[in-house]
Amino acid sequence: MTHVITRLCIRGGECVDVCPEGSIVPGPPGSPEWPYLYIDPVRCIDCGACITECQIGAIFPELDVPAIYQEDIEQNRQFFSRGPGYWKFMREDLK
């Protein structure tokens, strides 16, 4: 199982800082298609560090994503398969 960042994300970046695998990546700044932070479903080790760090409660285990945010699961997967995936970003790119 992996974790999913839902559209509640405000790109605070705290989750990026605590992820031991470095598997959380922001969408490029100003991108209307990729506006949030995304968790690589392959690299996520299900540690839950991101959940406790997220101040607004935007991150859920995949099986616990509320029904109104279910489409965010697929958007997260698409970020790493057809979207930008990993790219060299600066801390400023989180806002």
Secondary structure as UniProt FT lines:
FT   STRAND          3..5
FT   TURN            7..8
FT   HELIX           14..18
FT   TURN            20..21
FT   STRAND          24..26
FT   TURN            29..30
FT   STRAND          37..39
FT   TURN            41..43
FT   HELIX           49..53
FT   TURN            55..56
FT   STRAND          59..61
FT   HELIX           62..64
FT   HELIX           67..69
FT   HELIX           71..81
FT   HELIX           91..94
//
